[in-house]
Amino acid sequence: MEPYNNDAKLEEGDFYITPEGYRCFTEQYHLKRGYCCESSCRHCPYGYDKNTNRQKTKA
């Protein structure tokens, strides 16, 4: 597993505010961060499935 990049600064396009007022991170942010947090994020590019507790594999 790669080390976490805690130094990543938020940039335009990394998130948006939902109608409920929450910050929702985009695919751009997740890719920049470089790992899956396994929280079933709305825009997760890693394909995490909370039902199987696994990331989808590439076919």
C-alpha positions as CSV (number, residue, x, y, z in Angstrom):
1,M,0.0,0.0,0.0
2,E,1.3,3.5,-0.9
3,P,1.8,6.0,1.9
4,Y,-1.0,8.5,2.5
5,N,-0.5,11.9,1.0
6,N,-1.6,14.2,3.8
7,D,0.1,17.2,2.1
8,A,-2.5,17.4,-0.7
9,K,-4.0,20.9,-0.8
10,L,-7.6,21.2,-1.9
11,E,-7.9,22.8,-5.3
12,E,-10.8,23.9,-7.5
13,G,-12.7,20.8,-8.7
14,D,-11.7,18.7,-5.7
15,F,-15.1,19.0,-4.0
16,Y,-18.5,20.6,-4.2
17,I,-21.1,21.5,-1.6
18,T,-24.2,19.3,-1.6
19,P,-27.7,20.8,-1.1
20,E,-27.5,19.5,2.5
21,G,-24.3,21.6,3.1
22,Y,-21.8,18.7,3.1
23,R,-18.5,18.7,1.2
24,C,-18.5,16.0,-1.4
25,F,-15.1,15.0,-2.8
26,T,-14.9,14.4,-6.6
27,E,-13.1,11.7,-8.5
28,Q,-10.3,14.2,-9.2
29,Y,-9.6,14.5,-5.4
30,H,-9.7,10.7,-4.8
31,L,-7.2,10.1,-7.6
32,K,-4.9,12.8,-6.3
33,R,-5.1,11.3,-2.8
34,G,-4.1,8.0,-4.3
35,Y,-5.9,5.4,-2.2
36,C,-9.4,4.1,-1.4
37,C,-10.7,4.9,2.1
38,E,-13.4,2.2,1.8
39,S,-16.2,4.6,2.9
40,S,-18.3,4.1,-0.3
41,C,-17.7,7.6,-1.5
42,R,-20.1,8.9,-4.1
43,H,-17.4,9.5,-6.7
44,C,-14.9,6.7,-5.8
45,P,-12.8,5.8,-8.9
46,Y,-11.5,2.7,-7.1
47,G,-14.9,0.8,-7.3
48,Y,-15.2,0.0,-3.6
49,D,-18.3,-2.1,-2.8
50,K,-19.5,-1.9,0.8
51,N,-21.6,-5.1,0.4
52,T,-18.6,-7.3,-0.4
53,N,-16.0,-5.2,1.4
54,R,-13.9,-5.3,-1.8
55,Q,-12.7,-3.1,-4.6
56,K,-14.0,-4.1,-8.0
57,T,-11.2,-5.8,-10.0
58,K,-10.4,-4.9,-13.6
59,A,-11.7,-7.4,-16.1
